[in-house]
Amino acid sequence: MDQMMVLLAAAATLTGLVTEAIKKMIGDKFKFSSNILAAIVSIVVAGAVCAVHIIMHDVTLDTKVWVQIVVLVIMSWLSAMLGFDKIKQTIAQIIGQK
């Protein structure tokens, strides 16, 4: 669980940074929804974070790892929409930590 939280924190941080960079790069040239942009960026960044983790740690892709990837992508998307702190607090309450 700790490893997933580290990966989620990395994905959430990178999502925020990449989203802001894209917004600055686009500026007023195009009309776009910030939420849609953040959702797309969160999915791409979570996939990239998973790929880096898998490569760096020689992880074998089995069913458990695929489920973890899907969960991380969903949690990254939720973090982009709701905020990482809120997601972390909810997970802590579910597993009974303070």
N, C-alpha and C positions, 0 to 999 in steps of 0.2 A: 504494500500500500504506500509506503514512503517513497518508493521509486516512482510510482504513478503520480504522486503529488509533486515531485521534483519535475517530472516531465510536463505536467499540467502547468506548473508555475512558469517553466521555460516557454511553453506554448502561449500562455496568456500574456507574458511580458513581450515576447516577440510579436504577437498579434497586435498589441497596442502600438508598438513602435512602427511596424510595417504599415499599419492602417494610417497612422498619422503622416508617415512619409509619403504614402500614395496620395492622401488628401492634399498635402502641400504641393506635390508634383502636378496634380490635376488642376488645383486652384479653382478658378471660376470658368474654366474652359468647357466643362461638361456639367450637366445637372445629374446628380446621382443621390441615391439614398445611403446615408452613412451606415445605417444598420445592415443593409444588404452588403455593402463593401466589407464591413467588419465580419459578417458571417462567412463570406467567401474567403477572406484572408485567414480567418481562424481555421477553416477546414484545410486550406493549403499548408499553413504553418504547422498544424498538428501532424499532418502527413509527413512533412519534412522532418519534424522533430522525431517522429517514430522511425523514419528511415535512417537518420543519423544514429539513433540509439541502437537499432538493429545491426547496422554496419559496425559501429564502434565496439559493440559487445558480442559480436558473432552469435546473435540470437537465432535459434532455429524457429522457422515459421510453422507453428502448429496451431491447433484450434484455439488454445488458450491465448496465444499471442494475438491472433486475429481478433478475438473478442476484446482484448485489451486495447488494440488499435481503434476499434469502433468506439469503445467507451471513451478513450482519450479524445477522439475527434468530437464526439458529442459534448463532453465536458468542456472542451476548448471553445466550442460554439456557444455553450451556455455562459461561459466566463466572458466571452466577448459581448454577449447580450446583457448579462446581469452584473458582471463584475466578479473577479477572482475571489475576493474576500468573502463574498456572500456564498459562493460555491464551497469554499474551504470550511466555512462555519457550518453549513448544512451537512457536509460529509462528517465532520467531527461530531455533530449531534446524532447522526445516524449510527455511528460506530461507538458512541458513548464516551467520547473524550470531551474534555473541557477546553 
